Each structure stands twice: as structure tokens, then as C-alpha cells.
Amino acid sequence: MQMIKLSVIALAVAAASTQMAVASQQSESNGFIEDSKLDAHARVLYMNRDFRNGATHESTANKAKGQRNGYREDLGLGFRAIYESGFTQGTVGFGVDAFGLQGIKLDSGGGRMGNNLFPEESNGKAKDNFSQAGGAVKARLSSTVLKYGNQFVSLPVLATDDSRLLPETTTGFLVTSNEIENLELNLGHFTALSAQDQSRFDSKSYTNTNKVKHGTLRSLDLFGGRYNFTDDLSAAYYYSDADLGHEGAGNRLEIKKHYTNVNYTLPIADAQKLNFDFNMYNSKFNDKDNTPGDRSSSNNVWSLAAAYTLDAHKFTIAHQNVTGGRDDGYVYGYDGGGAVYLANDVQYNGFHQKGEKSFQARYDIDMTTFGVPGLSLMTRYIRGSNIDSGMRNDGKNWERDIEAKYVVQNGVAKDLSVRVRQATYRANDAADTRDNNEVRLIVEYPLSIL
């Protein structure tokens, strides 16, 4: 990891010697207790997946019944409490963060589970409840923060997914530096990742389309940053090197990723603007155990989206393209899909199979302009083609998503939100992904205690 070591040195030098363009965050510290905050969050999630062509095509003998009969339905309640202290005063400030997560099954069963909301019992049924607690220590010098321990991360090459009852968590250290105005730098090393439906801190694994399981995350190094050239133009680059699997277990895999983003907004008038968002991943895979079907390979995927906003209306079109020799196209690799900053990675499908080209048309509307503040609607349609299944390259698929969300604007239930999401997905045989009708109902209530 010579590159990582050099990045650490460069980051330290920048923090120590750069002429600061903004006031030091540590100099403005009010104290450990004074800057503390405690947030609570409750989420009710109902999730229904109806795979129209029945059970999965792979062997299902040891799977939950819901994964064998093609129908999955779960209802759960998730609680989280997150405490973030301030920093002690002085040249170097110290603090702590802590969290508690609790998931409760409201309705599910061996015949219907499989949406990754709950852990699975040995009898194929969902556990009644599961929980996790963790914490991290942190230190701040000037405007650079070092955090070590259990934490939530949101970066293009590592993001703890939050699409079920409870979020993923990861363990390691992360440096975040804002010493230079308009520039944020990140550097991290992580050694464990928990799944959204598990309590253990090292429970997330990756299985490719060849059904080879590569086990848990051994380690992941990352660095990168984002620079805002102006209020309307920014660019980002991130790199990660992940090692998966267990020593001598025949499932070792190394994944190296490069991520690039350019985002530009063109103001047109007071209520009009045009935004362009370009995202690209370059991934290199190295099978350390020479497992059949996992030869060293690479993959590239990029997307370009253009969004036109006119008052309450927003119209978006996007194109996404996958190239490279990887049989399973672009893969997440190690997390649950949070770190996929691509335009066509949507509710059910990601449209990033080998050789796939996809197009999206999307429409959003904010009903505040029409006298209903807090209500927003969205619909989009994505079509993919040119999927290479090995024997054929005529795989085709499409997905249609419809979403409605309402946020209470005032009163005792202020900030309570209700969201309904519906997805319809269809594909031909060469696309090798099951048809699906999906409905999600999400009710959330955030509460700031401190």
C-alpha cells in the first residue's frame, strides 16, 4: 500500500503547512458537551417482491421458502439512536460517537421472507428481533478529523447502505480533511462490514454470478476527494483497494476501484437550470486463489445524466454503458449497493451487466407550487440492451418506477414522512434476471433530542 502511505503523508503535510482559506473548525469548538447532539429515528418498512416467473433459477434446496416460491413479503420496525459528541477545546480536540440499532419483525415467515430485512433462523423463519451497538473515538486538529471505530460512511467507493430497516455499519478509521476551502479529502482503512439484516460486525459477503462466495471483507483502503471549483462546478476522484475472503479458504478476491465524477449546473433563469452529472467506475479484479470462473479481469461503467429544472418540474434523461471482460459486469464487490453512484442504478435493477447499454427518462414534480407543500412525485423508465450472457449478446430488460412521498410540514408530527415506491421489472432470457413486481411502503419519523 505504498500509494496509501504517500497519501497519508500528503494529507498530513496539507493539514500542517497549507495557508488556510477558511477558519479552523477546531478553533470554533464550544466543547465536548456543548456541541453534542443526539438523534433518534424510527422506520416502518413494508416490502413485497413478486417474481413473476417463479422461483430462482439456481438451486434452492437450502434457501428460505420465500426464495423458492418466488414471493417475498416482510414488515418490520427499525429504531436507531445516534449520539455525536462535540470536541474538547484546545489545539487537538477529542470526542466520541455512539449508536444503537434495533430491528423488530412485525410480519413475515418462512414462506415469505427473503427481502433482507431480518436475520434468518435455522428453520428458515425470520428472527423476531435483532440489534447492534457500536461506537467510535475521534480527534480533530484544525479542520481535519480522524475517526476510529464503528461508523457509517457515505463515499463513492464505500457507502453503508440504508435501503432496508437498518443501515450497514463498517469498522475502521476515516480521515476527513477540510483544510483548503472548497476541497474535502478522505483517507480510510476498514476491516469489517455488517449486513443490513445482521447483528455481527463482519457479516457482509459477496457472491458473483458464478455462485462463488468470496466471504467477508478482510480489508479496504480508500482515498480521494472532491473539489468545488465554483458553486456550479465540482469534480471528484476516489480509489479503493478491497481484499475479500479468508486465508486459505479458496475464496480470496481483490477488487481495485477508481471513481470519477464531474457535476455542472448551468443557471438559465430564476426558476430554471440545467444540470449535468457524469459518473464512472473502473474496477480491476484479481482472483488470489485461482477459483474457476474468476480469472483476473476488469470492468468499466459510466453514466451521464442531464436534468432540466423548470420551477416545480424536473425532467431527466440519462445514458449508462458497461464495457470490459468481467462476466458479471460491474459488481458492488463488498457493500450492499450504497456505493454505486450511477444514474441507472435504481430501485430494483442496476443495469450494469456485461456489455449493457441503458437509457433513462425521468420526471419529478414538487407539489408545493400547487398548494400541497411536502408532497413530491416521481416516475422513471429505464431500458437496457446488448447484455452479453456468454452465448448471446441480445439481452434486454426494462424497469418502471413510480414514487410518491409526503412530509408533514408542522405540528406534533412535523418531519414524519410517508413514501410509497412501486417497481416493475421485465427481462428476456438472455438478461438472466428475474421479472419482478415490487412495492415498498416506508414511514419514517426523525427526532432531534439534543
C-alpha positions in Angstrom: 0.0 0.0 0.0 2.8 2.4 -0.9 0.2 4.7 -2.6 -1.8 4.8 0.6 1.3 5.7 2.7 2.1 8.5 0.3 -1.4 9.8 0.6 -1.2 9.8 4.4 2.0 11.9 4.2 0.5 14.3 1.7 -2.7 14.8 3.8 -0.6 15.5 6.9 1.5 18.0 5.1 -1.5 19.7 3.7 -3.0 19.9 7.2 0.2 21.3 8.7 1.5 23.7 6.2 -1.2 24.9 3.8 -2.3 28.5 4.1 -5.8 28.1 5.4 -8.5 29.7 3.3 -11.2 29.2 6.0 -11.4 29.4 9.8 -10.2 26.3 11.6 -13.2 24.2 12.7 -11.3 23.3 16.0 -10.8 26.9 16.9 -14.6 27.3 16.9 -15.3 24.3 19.2 -17.6 25.0 22.1 -16.8 21.9 24.0 -17.4 18.1 24.3 -20.9 18.5 25.8 -21.9 21.9 24.3 -21.6 20.7 20.7 -23.1 17.3 21.4 -26.2 16.0 19.6 -28.5 13.0 19.9 -30.8 12.0 17.1 -33.4 9.2 17.1 -35.1 7.7 14.1 -37.9 5.2 13.6 -38.7 3.5 10.3 -41.6 1.1 9.4 -40.9 -0.7 6.2 -43.3 -3.0 4.3 -41.6 -4.7 1.3 -43.3 -7.0 -1.2 -41.5 -8.7 -4.1 -43.4 -10.9 -6.6 -41.1 -12.6 -9.0 -43.4 -13.3 -11.9 -41.6 -16.3 -13.3 -41.5 -18.1 -10.0 -38.6 -19.4 -8.1 -34.9 -18.5 -8.7 -33.2 -20.5 -11.5 -30.4 -21.7 -9.2 -30.6 -24.5 -6.6 -33.0 -23.6 -3.8 -32.8 -26.6 -1.6 -31.2 -24.7 1.3 -32.9 -21.4 0.8 -35.8 -19.9 2.7 -39.2 -20.8 1.2 -39.8 -17.2 0.2 -36.7 -17.6 -2.1 -38.0 -20.8 -3.5 -41.6 -19.9 -4.4 -40.8 -16.5 -5.9 -42.9 -14.5 -3.4 -41.5 -12.4 -0.6 -43.2 -10.2 1.9 -41.9 -8.6 5.1 -43.0 -5.9 7.5 -40.7 -4.6 10.2 -39.9 -1.7 12.5 -36.4 -0.3 12.9 -35.1 2.1 15.6 -31.8 3.9 15.7 -30.3 6.3 18.1 -27.1 8.2 17.2 -25.0 10.3 19.6 -22.3 12.6 18.4 -20.3 14.5 20.9 -18.6 17.8 20.3 -14.8 18.1 20.5 -12.9 19.2 23.6 -11.3 22.6 23.3 -7.6 23.1 22.7 -5.2 22.5 19.8 -6.4 19.0 19.4 -10.0 18.2 20.2 -11.3 14.8 21.3 -14.8 13.3 21.1 -16.8 10.1 20.8 -19.7 8.9 18.6 -22.1 6.0 19.5 -25.1 4.3 18.0 -27.7 1.7 18.9 -29.8 -0.1 16.3 -32.9 -2.3 16.9 -34.9 -4.2 14.3 -38.3 -5.8 15.1 -40.2 -8.2 13.0 -43.9 -7.2 12.7 -44.9 -9.7 10.0 -43.0 -12.3 8.0 -42.5 -16.1 7.9 -40.5 -18.9 6.4 -42.8 -18.9 3.4 -42.4 -15.2 2.6 -39.1 -13.9 4.0 -36.1 -13.1 1.7 -36.1 -9.3 1.3 -33.0 -9.0 3.6 -35.0 -7.2 6.4 -34.3 -9.8 9.1 -31.7 -12.5 10.0 -32.8 -16.0 9.2 -33.3 -18.7 11.8 -32.2 -22.3 11.2 -35.8 -23.2 10.5 -36.0 -20.7 7.6 -38.1 -18.2 9.5 -37.2 -14.6 10.3 -35.8 -13.7 13.7 -38.3 -11.7 15.9 -35.7 -9.0 16.6 -32.0 -8.2 16.2 -29.8 -5.4 17.4 -26.4 -3.8 17.1 -24.5 -1.2 19.1 -21.2 0.4 18.4 -19.0 3.5 18.8 -16.0 5.4 17.7 -13.4 7.8 19.1 -12.4 10.9 17.2 -9.8 13.6 17.2 -9.7 17.0 15.4 -6.7 19.1 14.5 -7.5 22.3 12.8 -10.1 21.2 10.2 -9.0 17.6 9.9 -10.9 14.8 11.7 -9.7 11.3 12.4 -12.4 8.8 13.5 -11.7 5.2 14.5 -14.3 2.5 15.4 -17.7 1.5 14.2 -19.3 4.1 11.9 -21.4 5.0 8.9 -19.7 6.0 5.7 -21.0 7.7 2.6 -18.3 7.7 -0.1 -18.5 6.6 -3.8 -16.2 3.6 -3.1 -17.6 2.7 0.3 -21.1 3.6 1.5 -23.1 1.9 4.3 -26.3 1.0 2.6 -29.6 2.2 4.2 -32.3 0.7 2.0 -33.8 -1.7 4.5 -34.8 -1.5 8.2 -31.4 -0.7 9.5 -28.2 0.6 7.8 -25.0 -1.3 7.3 -22.1 -0.4 9.5 -18.3 -0.5 9.0 -15.3 -0.7 11.3 -12.0 1.1 10.7 -10.6 4.6 10.6 -11.5 7.5 8.3 -9.7 10.8 8.0 -11.8 13.8 6.7 -9.9 17.0 5.9 -11.4 20.4 5.0 -8.2 22.4 5.4 -8.4 24.0 2.0 -11.5 26.0 1.1 -13.9 24.1 -1.3 -11.8 20.9 -1.0 -12.6 17.8 1.0 -10.1 14.9 1.3 -10.8 11.5 2.6 -8.5 8.6 3.6 -9.6 5.4 5.2 -8.8 1.8 6.2 -11.6 -0.6 7.1 -11.6 -4.2 8.3 -15.2 -5.2 8.7 -18.7 -4.6 7.3 -22.0 -5.6 8.7 -25.0 -6.5 6.5 -28.3 -4.7 6.9 -30.0 -7.8 8.2 -27.3 -9.0 10.6 -26.0 -8.0 14.1 -22.4 -9.1 13.6 -19.8 -6.5 12.5 -18.2 -8.9 9.9 -21.2 -10.4 8.2 -21.4 -8.9 4.7 -20.2 -11.2 1.9 -20.1 -11.0 -1.9 -21.2 -13.8 -4.3 -20.7 -13.4 -8.0 -22.9 -14.7 -10.8 -20.9 -17.8 -11.0 -22.1 -18.5 -7.4 -18.6 -18.4 -6.0 -18.8 -17.0 -2.5 -15.8 -14.8 -1.6 -16.6 -14.4 2.1 -16.3 -11.3 4.3 -14.3 -8.1 3.9 -10.7 -8.6 5.1 -9.6 -5.1 4.5 -10.3 -2.0 2.4 -8.1 1.1 1.8 -9.5 4.2 0.2 -8.6 7.8 -0.5 -9.9 10.6 -2.6 -11.7 13.9 -2.5 -14.0 16.5 -4.1 -13.2 20.0 -5.1 -15.8 22.7 -5.8 -14.3 25.0 -8.5 -17.4 27.2 -8.3 -20.9 26.9 -6.8 -21.9 25.3 -10.0 -19.0 23.1 -10.9 -17.3 20.3 -8.9 -15.2 17.2 -9.6 -14.3 14.1 -7.5 -11.9 11.2 -7.6 -11.8 8.2 -5.3 -9.7 5.0 -5.2 -10.3 1.8 -3.2 -8.4 -1.5 -2.8 -10.5 -4.2 -1.2 -9.4 -7.7 -0.1 -12.2 -10.2 0.3 -12.3 -13.8 1.6 -10.4 -15.9 4.1 -6.8 -17.0 4.1 -6.5 -20.5 2.6 -10.3 -20.9 2.1 -10.2 -20.8 -1.7 -12.3 -17.7 -1.9 -9.8 -14.8 -1.9 -10.6 -11.9 -4.3 -9.0 -8.4 -4.6 -11.1 -5.5 -6.1 -9.5 -2.2 -7.0 -11.8 0.7 -8.0 -11.3 4.1 -9.5 -14.2 6.5 -9.4 -14.5 9.8 -11.2 -17.3 12.4 -11.1 -17.9 15.8 -12.7 -21.1 17.7 -11.9 -22.0 21.0 -13.5 -25.1 23.2 -13.2 -26.0 25.8 -15.8 -28.3 28.5 -14.4 -30.8 29.7 -17.0 -33.3 31.9 -15.2 -34.6 32.4 -11.7 -36.6 29.1 -11.8 -34.7 27.3 -14.5 -31.4 25.4 -14.5 -29.7 22.6 -16.4 -27.5 20.0 -14.5 -25.1 17.5 -16.0 -23.7 14.7 -13.8 -21.0 12.3 -15.1 -20.0 9.2 -13.1 -17.5 6.5 -14.0 -16.1 3.4 -12.2 -13.1 1.4 -13.4 -12.7 -1.9 -11.5 -10.0 -4.5 -11.6 -10.5 -8.0 -10.1 -7.7 -10.3 -9.1 -8.6 -13.9 -8.1 -6.0 -14.7 -5.5 -6.9 -18.4 -5.3 -7.4 -19.0 -9.0 -11.0 -20.0 -8.4 -12.6 -21.3 -11.7 -14.7 -18.6 -13.3 -12.9 -15.8 -11.5 -9.9 -15.0 -13.7 -8.3 -11.6 -13.3 -10.4 -9.2 -15.3 -11.5 -5.5 -15.5 -14.7 -3.7 -16.0 -15.7 -0.1 -16.8 -19.1 1.5 -16.4 -20.1 5.1 -16.8 -23.3 7.2 -16.8 -24.2 10.7 -17.9 -27.4 12.4 -16.8 -28.8 15.7 -17.9 -31.6 17.2 -15.7 -33.7 20.3 -16.6 -35.5 22.0 -13.8 -38.4 24.4 -14.5 -40.0 25.7 -11.4 -41.7 22.6 -9.8 -40.9 20.3 -12.7 -37.7 18.3 -13.3 -37.0 16.4 -16.5 -34.0 14.0 -16.6 -32.5 11.8 -19.3 -29.5 9.5 -18.8 -27.3 7.0 -20.6 -25.2 4.3 -19.0 -22.7 2.0 -20.6 -20.8 -1.1 -19.4 -17.6 -2.4 -21.1 -14.9 -4.9 -20.1 -14.4 -8.6 -19.8 -15.9 -9.3 -16.4 -18.6 -11.9 -16.9 -20.9 -10.4 -14.2 -20.4 -6.8 -15.4 -20.0 -4.2 -12.8 -20.4 -5.7 -9.3 -20.7 -3.9 -5.9 -17.9 -6.1 -4.6 -18.2 -5.6 -0.8 -21.1 -3.4 0.3 -24.9 -3.7 -0.2 -25.0 -1.3 -3.1 -24.8 2.0 -1.4 -21.5 2.8 -3.2 -23.0 2.8 -6.7 -23.1 6.4 -7.9 -24.6 5.6 -11.3 -27.6 7.2 -12.9 -29.4 3.9 -13.9 -28.8 2.0 -10.6 -32.4 2.3 -9.5 -34.9 0.6 -7.2 -34.6 -3.0 -8.3 -32.1 -3.3 -11.1 -28.7 -1.7 -11.6 -28.5 -2.0 -15.5 -24.8 -2.8 -15.3 -24.5 -6.4 -16.7 -21.7 -7.3 -19.1 -21.9 -5.1 -22.3 -25.2 -3.5 -21.2 -26.3 -0.1 -22.6 -29.2 1.6 -20.9 -31.3 4.8 -21.3 -33.5 6.5 -18.7 -36.3 9.1 -18.9 -37.4 10.5 -15.5 -39.9 13.2 -14.3 -40.1 14.7 -10.8 -42.7 17.3 -9.5 -42.7 19.2 -6.3 -46.4 19.9 -5.4 -45.5 22.9 -3.1 -46.1 25.2 -6.1 -49.6 23.7 -6.4 -50.6 24.3 -2.8 -49.5 20.9 -1.3 -46.2 21.5 0.5 -44.4 18.4 1.4 -45.8 16.3 -1.4 -43.5 15.1 -4.2 -44.0 12.6 -7.1 -41.6 10.8 -9.3 -41.7 8.4 -12.2 -38.9 7.0 -14.4 -38.4 4.4 -17.1 -35.1 2.6 -17.9 -34.5 0.3 -20.9 -31.3 -1.8 -21.2 -30.0 -3.8 -24.2 -26.9 -5.5 -25.6 -26.4 -7.7 -22.5 -23.8 -10.3 -23.1 -24.8 -13.6 -21.4 -21.9 -15.6 -22.8 -23.7 -17.4 -25.6 -25.8 -14.4 -26.7 -25.4 -10.6 -26.6 -29.1 -9.7 -27.1 -30.2 -9.5 -23.5 -32.8 -6.8 -22.9 -34.6 -5.5 -19.9 -36.6 -2.6 -18.6 -37.8 -1.1 -15.3 -40.5 1.4 -14.5 -40.5 3.1 -11.0 -43.3 5.2 -9.5 -42.9 7.0 -6.2 -45.0 9.3 -4.0 -43.7 11.0 -0.8 -45.3 13.3 1.7 -43.5 15.0 4.6 -45.6 16.6 7.4 -44.7 20.3 7.5 -45.7 21.3 11.0 -47.4 20.2 14.2 -46.5 17.4 16.6 -45.8 15.1 13.7 -43.5 17.5 11.9 -41.0 15.8 9.6 -42.9 12.5 9.7 -42.7 11.1 6.1 -44.7 8.5 4.2 -43.3 7.2 1.0 -44.7 4.6 -1.5 -42.4 3.1 -4.1 -43.5 0.7 -6.8 -41.2 -1.0 -9.4 -42.0 -3.2 -12.3 -39.1 -5.1 -14.0 -39.1 -7.3 -17.0 -36.3 -9.0 -19.0 -35.7 -11.6 -21.7 -33.9 -14.9 -21.0 -30.5 -13.5 -22.1 -30.7 -10.8 -19.4 -30.6 -13.6 -16.7 -32.5 -11.5 -14.1 -36.0 -12.5 -12.9 -39.1 -10.4 -13.6 -40.4 -8.6 -10.5 -43.3 -6.6 -9.3 -42.2 -4.7 -6.1 -44.0 -2.5 -3.6 -42.4 -0.7 -0.7 -44.2 1.4 1.9 -41.9 3.4 4.2 -42.9 5.5 7.2 -40.1 7.4 8.9 -40.0 9.8 11.9 -36.7 11.5 12.7 -36.4 13.2 16.1 -33.6 15.5 17.3 -33.3 15.1 21.1 -30.2 17.3 21.7 
